[in-house]
Amino acid sequence: MIKIALVDDDSDFIDYASKTIYKMLETDIVIDTFTTVDTFALAIKDNFYHIIILDYDLTSGITGFSIIENLNYEYDPIIIMVTSYTNTDIMSEAFEYKIYRYIFKQSFEDKIAKVFDAAISEIRARLQTLTVKDKQNTYHLRINDLYCVYSESYYVIFQLKNYNIRIRMSLKDVTDLLLLHHFVHAKSNTLVNIYHVIRFNNAKVYLDNGSSCLLSRTGYKEMSIKFNKYRV
Protein backbone atom coordinates (compact mmCIF):
# COMPACT_ATOMS: atom_id res chain seq x y z
CA MET A 1 0.00 0.00 0.00
CA ILE A 2 1.23 3.48 -0.89
CA LYS A 3 0.69 6.09 1.81
CA ILE A 4 0.11 9.70 0.81
CA ALA A 5 0.04 12.82 2.97
CA LEU A 6 -1.86 15.83 1.62
CA VAL A 7 -0.96 19.05 3.46
CA ASP A 8 -2.83 22.27 2.69
CA ASP A 9 -4.59 24.87 4.84
CA ASP A 10 -7.33 25.14 2.20
CA SER A 11 -9.90 22.49 3.16
CA ASP A 12 -11.72 22.89 -0.16
CA PHE A 13 -8.57 22.04 -2.09
CA ILE A 14 -7.86 19.12 0.27
CA ASP A 15 -11.29 17.68 -0.51
CA TYR A 16 -10.97 18.30 -4.25
CA ALA A 17 -7.42 16.91 -4.52
CA SER A 18 -8.06 13.75 -2.50
CA LYS A 19 -11.21 12.94 -4.50
CA THR A 20 -9.32 13.54 -7.76
CA ILE A 21 -6.49 11.20 -6.75
CA TYR A 22 -8.79 8.41 -5.55
CA LYS A 23 -10.81 8.67 -8.76
CA MET A 24 -7.79 8.53 -11.06
CA LEU A 25 -5.70 5.85 -9.39
CA GLU A 26 -6.41 2.15 -9.28
CA THR A 27 -3.33 1.53 -7.14
CA ASP A 28 -3.91 0.51 -3.52
CA ILE A 29 -3.41 3.84 -1.71
CA VAL A 30 -4.40 5.62 1.46
CA ILE A 31 -4.47 9.41 1.78
CA ASP A 32 -4.12 11.22 5.11
CA THR A 33 -5.11 14.88 4.96
CA PHE A 34 -3.80 17.73 7.11
CA THR A 35 -4.98 21.33 7.23
CA THR A 36 -2.42 22.47 9.83
CA VAL A 37 1.33 22.15 10.10
CA ASP A 38 1.04 20.98 13.71
CA THR A 39 -1.16 17.98 12.94
CA PHE A 40 1.13 16.95 10.10
CA ALA A 41 4.21 17.32 12.34
CA LEU A 42 2.62 14.97 14.88
CA ALA A 43 1.62 12.44 12.22
CA ILE A 44 5.07 12.07 10.68
CA LYS A 45 6.56 11.09 14.03
CA ASP A 46 4.77 7.75 13.78
CA ASN A 47 4.06 7.37 10.06
CA PHE A 48 6.10 7.10 6.90
CA TYR A 49 4.56 8.57 3.76
CA HIS A 50 5.79 7.50 0.36
CA ILE A 51 4.36 10.67 -1.21
CA ILE A 52 3.80 14.07 0.39
CA ILE A 53 1.69 16.61 -1.50
CA LEU A 54 2.54 19.92 0.06
CA ASP A 55 1.16 23.42 -0.39
CA TYR A 56 3.82 26.07 -0.82
CA ASP A 57 2.07 28.85 1.11
CA LEU A 58 0.74 27.64 4.45
CA THR A 59 -0.64 29.59 7.41
CA SER A 60 1.40 31.86 9.70
CA GLY A 61 3.96 32.59 7.01
CA ILE A 62 5.18 28.98 6.94
CA THR A 63 6.22 27.65 3.55
CA GLY A 64 6.35 24.09 2.34
CA PHE A 65 10.13 24.42 2.15
CA SER A 66 10.41 24.98 5.90
CA ILE A 67 8.48 21.75 6.49
CA ILE A 68 10.81 19.85 4.17
CA GLU A 69 13.82 21.11 6.12
CA ASN A 70 12.42 19.54 9.29
CA LEU A 71 11.57 16.15 7.83
CA ASN A 72 13.63 13.49 9.57
CA TYR A 73 12.92 10.35 7.59
CA GLU A 74 15.46 7.58 7.18
CA TYR A 75 14.19 7.29 3.59
CA ASP A 76 13.32 10.27 1.43
CA PRO A 77 9.65 10.57 0.46
CA ILE A 78 8.57 11.85 -2.93
CA ILE A 79 7.47 15.45 -2.45
CA ILE A 80 5.03 17.10 -4.84
CA MET A 81 4.54 20.81 -4.25
CA VAL A 82 1.32 22.57 -5.21
CA THR A 83 0.73 26.31 -5.37
CA SER A 84 -1.40 29.01 -6.92
CA TYR A 85 1.68 31.16 -7.50
CA THR A 86 3.58 31.27 -10.79
CA ASN A 87 6.71 32.82 -9.30
CA THR A 88 9.80 31.44 -11.08
CA ASP A 89 11.91 32.01 -7.95
CA ILE A 90 9.75 29.48 -6.11
CA MET A 91 10.30 26.96 -8.89
CA SER A 92 14.07 27.47 -8.70
CA GLU A 93 13.99 26.96 -4.94
CA ALA A 94 11.90 23.83 -5.39
CA PHE A 95 14.73 22.35 -7.45
CA GLU A 96 17.19 22.97 -4.60
CA TYR A 97 14.92 21.11 -2.18
CA LYS A 98 14.68 18.07 -4.49
CA ILE A 99 10.98 18.57 -5.11
CA TYR A 100 9.86 15.70 -7.34
CA ARG A 101 7.29 17.75 -9.24
CA TYR A 102 5.79 21.24 -9.00
CA ILE A 103 2.10 21.59 -9.92
CA PHE A 104 -0.03 24.70 -10.22
CA LYS A 105 -3.36 24.23 -8.47
CA GLN A 106 -5.15 25.60 -11.50
CA SER A 107 -3.98 22.60 -13.56
CA PHE A 108 -3.95 19.97 -10.78
CA GLU A 109 -6.52 17.66 -12.34
CA ASP A 110 -4.80 17.80 -15.74
CA LYS A 111 -1.33 17.06 -14.37
CA ILE A 112 -1.71 14.80 -11.34
CA ALA A 113 -2.38 11.51 -13.17
CA LYS A 114 0.83 11.73 -15.20
CA VAL A 115 2.83 12.85 -12.16
CA PHE A 116 1.50 9.98 -10.05
CA ASP A 117 2.25 7.41 -12.74
CA ALA A 118 5.88 8.51 -12.65
CA ALA A 119 5.96 8.79 -8.85
CA ILE A 120 4.52 5.33 -8.26
CA SER A 121 7.00 3.82 -10.71
CA GLU A 122 9.75 5.57 -8.75
CA ILE A 123 8.44 4.19 -5.46
CA ARG A 124 8.32 0.66 -6.81
CA ALA A 125 11.90 1.01 -7.99
CA ARG A 126 12.96 2.28 -4.57
CA LEU A 127 11.32 -0.65 -2.85
CA GLN A 128 13.09 -3.25 -4.92
CA THR A 129 15.74 -5.17 -3.05
CA LEU A 130 19.09 -6.76 -3.72
CA THR A 131 19.88 -9.95 -1.82
CA VAL A 132 23.51 -10.75 -1.03
CA LYS A 133 25.05 -13.37 1.26
CA ASP A 134 28.22 -14.10 3.13
CA LYS A 135 29.04 -17.25 5.13
CA GLN A 136 26.99 -16.15 8.13
CA ASN A 137 24.30 -13.72 6.97
CA THR A 138 21.84 -12.95 4.21
CA TYR A 139 21.22 -9.26 3.53
CA HIS A 140 18.15 -7.91 1.78
CA LEU A 141 19.22 -4.44 0.70
CA ARG A 142 16.79 -1.89 -0.66
CA ILE A 143 18.47 -0.78 -3.86
CA ASN A 144 17.69 2.88 -3.43
CA ASP A 145 19.23 2.82 0.06
CA LEU A 146 22.60 2.04 -1.49
CA TYR A 147 24.84 5.06 -2.00
CA CYS A 148 27.68 3.44 -3.87
CA VAL A 149 28.91 -0.06 -4.58
CA TYR A 150 32.56 -0.76 -5.31
CA SER A 151 35.02 -3.62 -5.54
CA GLU A 152 38.06 -4.00 -3.32
CA SER A 153 40.32 -7.01 -3.90
CA TYR A 154 37.97 -10.02 -3.84
CA TYR A 155 35.17 -8.15 -2.10
CA VAL A 156 32.30 -5.84 -2.97
CA ILE A 157 31.51 -3.01 -0.56
CA PHE A 158 27.87 -1.91 -0.33
CA GLN A 159 27.77 1.59 1.15
CA LEU A 160 24.55 2.55 2.93
CA LYS A 161 23.75 5.77 4.75
CA ASN A 162 25.63 5.08 7.97
CA TYR A 163 27.51 1.81 7.45
CA ASN A 164 29.03 -0.55 4.88
CA ILE A 165 28.49 -4.22 4.13
CA ARG A 166 31.45 -6.20 2.79
CA ILE A 167 30.73 -9.35 0.77
CA ARG A 168 33.18 -11.69 -0.95
CA MET A 169 31.84 -11.65 -4.52
CA SER A 170 32.37 -10.07 -7.93
CA LEU A 171 31.06 -6.62 -8.83
CA LYS A 172 29.92 -8.09 -12.14
CA ASP A 173 27.30 -10.10 -10.25
CA VAL A 174 25.32 -6.95 -9.38
CA THR A 175 26.33 -4.45 -12.07
CA ASP A 176 23.53 -5.14 -14.57
CA LEU A 177 20.82 -4.84 -11.92
CA LEU A 178 22.21 -1.62 -10.43
CA LEU A 179 22.52 0.05 -13.83
CA LEU A 180 18.75 -0.33 -14.16
CA HIS A 181 18.23 1.68 -10.96
CA HIS A 182 19.85 5.10 -11.46
CA PHE A 183 23.38 3.81 -10.86
CA VAL A 184 26.29 5.19 -12.88
CA HIS A 185 29.89 4.03 -13.29
CA ALA A 186 31.99 6.59 -11.42
CA LYS A 187 35.03 4.42 -12.14
CA SER A 188 35.44 0.95 -13.57
CA ASN A 189 35.24 -0.54 -10.06
CA THR A 190 32.67 1.89 -8.59
CA LEU A 191 28.93 2.36 -9.14
CA VAL A 192 27.17 5.41 -7.68
CA ASN A 193 23.45 5.83 -7.04
CA ILE A 194 22.60 9.06 -8.85
CA TYR A 195 19.58 9.50 -6.58
CA HIS A 196 21.99 10.37 -3.74
CA VAL A 197 24.32 12.64 -5.74
CA ILE A 198 24.24 16.27 -4.64
CA ARG A 199 27.05 17.56 -6.85
CA PHE A 200 30.10 16.49 -8.81
CA ASN A 201 33.09 17.88 -10.65
CA ASN A 202 35.58 16.33 -13.04
CA ALA A 203 37.42 14.60 -10.20
CA LYS A 204 34.86 13.68 -7.51
CA VAL A 205 31.20 12.95 -6.90
CA TYR A 206 29.61 13.99 -3.59
CA LEU A 207 26.74 12.09 -1.98
CA ASP A 208 24.06 13.26 0.45
CA ASN A 209 25.38 11.10 3.32
CA GLY A 210 28.57 13.20 3.37
CA SER A 211 30.73 10.70 1.49
CA SER A 212 32.47 11.14 -1.84
CA CYS A 213 34.28 9.02 -4.39
CA LEU A 214 36.67 9.57 -7.26
CA LEU A 215 35.30 10.15 -10.73
CA SER A 216 37.12 9.05 -13.87
CA ARG A 217 37.04 10.99 -17.14
CA THR A 218 34.58 8.49 -18.61
CA GLY A 219 32.60 8.51 -15.38
CA TYR A 220 32.35 12.30 -15.50
CA LYS A 221 30.88 12.19 -19.01
CA GLU A 222 28.36 9.52 -18.05
CA MET A 223 27.47 11.33 -14.82
CA SER A 224 26.87 14.59 -16.70
CA ILE A 225 24.42 12.93 -19.08
CA LYS A 226 22.57 10.82 -16.52
CA PHE A 227 22.47 13.47 -13.78
CA ASN A 228 20.84 16.06 -16.05
CA LYS A 229 18.41 13.50 -17.44
CA TYR A 230 17.42 12.35 -13.96
CA ARG A 231 16.96 15.88 -12.61
CA VAL A 232 14.81 16.92 -15.56
C-alpha positions in Angstrom: 0.0 0.0 0.0 1.2 3.5 -0.9 0.7 6.1 1.8 0.1 9.7 0.8 0.0 12.8 3.0 -1.9 15.8 1.6 -1.0 19.0 3.5 -2.8 22.3 2.7 -4.6 24.9 4.8 -7.3 25.1 2.2 -9.9 22.5 3.2 -11.7 22.9 -0.2 -8.6 22.0 -2.1 -7.9 19.1 0.3 -11.3 17.7 -0.5 -11.0 18.3 -4.3 -7.4 16.9 -4.5 -8.1 13.7 -2.5 -11.2 12.9 -4.5 -9.3 13.5 -7.8 -6.5 11.2 -6.8 -8.8 8.4 -5.6 -10.8 8.7 -8.8 -7.8 8.5 -11.1 -5.7 5.8 -9.4 -6.4 2.1 -9.3 -3.3 1.5 -7.1 -3.9 0.5 -3.5 -3.4 3.8 -1.7 -4.4 5.6 1.5 -4.5 9.4 1.8 -4.1 11.2 5.1 -5.1 14.9 5.0 -3.8 17.7 7.1 -5.0 21.3 7.2 -2.4 22.5 9.8 1.3 22.1 10.1 1.0 21.0 13.7 -1.2 18.0 12.9 1.1 16.9 10.1 4.2 17.3 12.3 2.6 15.0 14.9 1.6 12.4 12.2 5.1 12.1 10.7 6.6 11.1 14.0 4.8 7.7 13.8 4.1 7.4 10.1 6.1 7.1 6.9 4.6 8.6 3.8 5.8 7.5 0.4 4.4 10.7 -1.2 3.8 14.1 0.4 1.7 16.6 -1.5 2.5 19.9 0.1 1.2 23.4 -0.4 3.8 26.1 -0.8 2.1 28.8 1.1 0.7 27.6 4.5 -0.6 29.6 7.4 1.4 31.9 9.7 4.0 32.6 7.0 5.2 29.0 6.9 6.2 27.6 3.6 6.3 24.1 2.3 10.1 24.4 2.1 10.4 25.0 5.9 8.5 21.7 6.5 10.8 19.8 4.2 13.8 21.1 6.1 12.4 19.5 9.3 11.6 16.1 7.8 13.6 13.5 9.6 12.9 10.3 7.6 15.5 7.6 7.2 14.2 7.3 3.6 13.3 10.3 1.4 9.7 10.6 0.5 8.6 11.9 -2.9 7.5 15.5 -2.5 5.0 17.1 -4.8 4.5 20.8 -4.2 1.3 22.6 -5.2 0.7 26.3 -5.4 -1.4 29.0 -6.9 1.7 31.2 -7.5 3.6 31.3 -10.8 6.7 32.8 -9.3 9.8 31.4 -11.1 11.9 32.0 -7.9 9.8 29.5 -6.1 10.3 27.0 -8.9 14.1 27.5 -8.7 14.0 27.0 -4.9 11.9 23.8 -5.4 14.7 22.3 -7.5 17.2 23.0 -4.6 14.9 21.1 -2.2 14.7 18.1 -4.5 11.0 18.6 -5.1 9.9 15.7 -7.3 7.3 17.8 -9.2 5.8 21.2 -9.0 2.1 21.6 -9.9 0.0 24.7 -10.2 -3.4 24.2 -8.5 -5.2 25.6 -11.5 -4.0 22.6 -13.6 -3.9 20.0 -10.8 -6.5 17.7 -12.3 -4.8 17.8 -15.7 -1.3 17.1 -14.4 -1.7 14.8 -11.3 -2.4 11.5 -13.2 0.8 11.7 -15.2 2.8 12.9 -12.2 1.5 10.0 -10.1 2.2 7.4 -12.7 5.9 8.5 -12.7 6.0 8.8 -8.9 4.5 5.3 -8.3 7.0 3.8 -10.7 9.7 5.6 -8.8 8.4 4.2 -5.5 8.3 0.7 -6.8 11.9 1.0 -8.0 13.0 2.3 -4.6 11.3 -0.6 -2.8 13.1 -3.3 -4.9 15.7 -5.2 -3.1 19.1 -6.8 -3.7 19.9 -10.0 -1.8 23.5 -10.8 -1.0 25.0 -13.4 1.3 28.2 -14.1 3.1 29.0 -17.2 5.1 27.0 -16.2 8.1 24.3 -13.7 7.0 21.8 -13.0 4.2 21.2 -9.3 3.5 18.1 -7.9 1.8 19.2 -4.4 0.7 16.8 -1.9 -0.7 18.5 -0.8 -3.9 17.7 2.9 -3.4 19.2 2.8 0.1 22.6 2.0 -1.5 24.8 5.1 -2.0 27.7 3.4 -3.9 28.9 -0.1 -4.6 32.6 -0.8 -5.3 35.0 -3.6 -5.5 38.1 -4.0 -3.3 40.3 -7.0 -3.9 38.0 -10.0 -3.8 35.2 -8.2 -2.1 32.3 -5.8 -3.0 31.5 -3.0 -0.6 27.9 -1.9 -0.3 27.8 1.6 1.2 24.6 2.6 2.9 23.7 5.8 4.7 25.6 5.1 8.0 27.5 1.8 7.4 29.0 -0.5 4.9 28.5 -4.2 4.1 31.5 -6.2 2.8 30.7 -9.3 0.8 33.2 -11.7 -1.0 31.8 -11.6 -4.5 32.4 -10.1 -7.9 31.1 -6.6 -8.8 29.9 -8.1 -12.1 27.3 -10.1 -10.2 25.3 -7.0 -9.4 26.3 -4.4 -12.1 23.5 -5.1 -14.6 20.8 -4.8 -11.9 22.2 -1.6 -10.4 22.5 0.1 -13.8 18.8 -0.3 -14.2 18.2 1.7 -11.0 19.9 5.1 -11.5 23.4 3.8 -10.9 26.3 5.2 -12.9 29.9 4.0 -13.3 32.0 6.6 -11.4 35.0 4.4 -12.1 35.4 0.9 -13.6 35.2 -0.5 -10.1 32.7 1.9 -8.6 28.9 2.4 -9.1 27.2 5.4 -7.7 23.5 5.8 -7.0 22.6 9.1 -8.8 19.6 9.5 -6.6 22.0 10.4 -3.7 24.3 12.6 -5.7 24.2 16.3 -4.6 27.0 17.6 -6.9 30.1 16.5 -8.8 33.1 17.9 -10.6 35.6 16.3 -13.0 37.4 14.6 -10.2 34.9 13.7 -7.5 31.2 12.9 -6.9 29.6 14.0 -3.6 26.7 12.1 -2.0 24.1 13.3 0.5 25.4 11.1 3.3 28.6 13.2 3.4 30.7 10.7 1.5 32.5 11.1 -1.8 34.3 9.0 -4.4 36.7 9.6 -7.3 35.3 10.2 -10.7 37.1 9.1 -13.9 37.0 11.0 -17.1 34.6 8.5 -18.6 32.6 8.5 -15.4 32.3 12.3 -15.5 30.9 12.2 -19.0 28.4 9.5 -18.0 27.5 11.3 -14.8 26.9 14.6 -16.7 24.4 12.9 -19.1 22.6 10.8 -16.5 22.5 13.5 -13.8 20.8 16.1 -16.0 18.4 13.5 -17.4 17.4 12.4 -14.0 17.0 15.9 -12.6 14.8 16.9 -15.6 
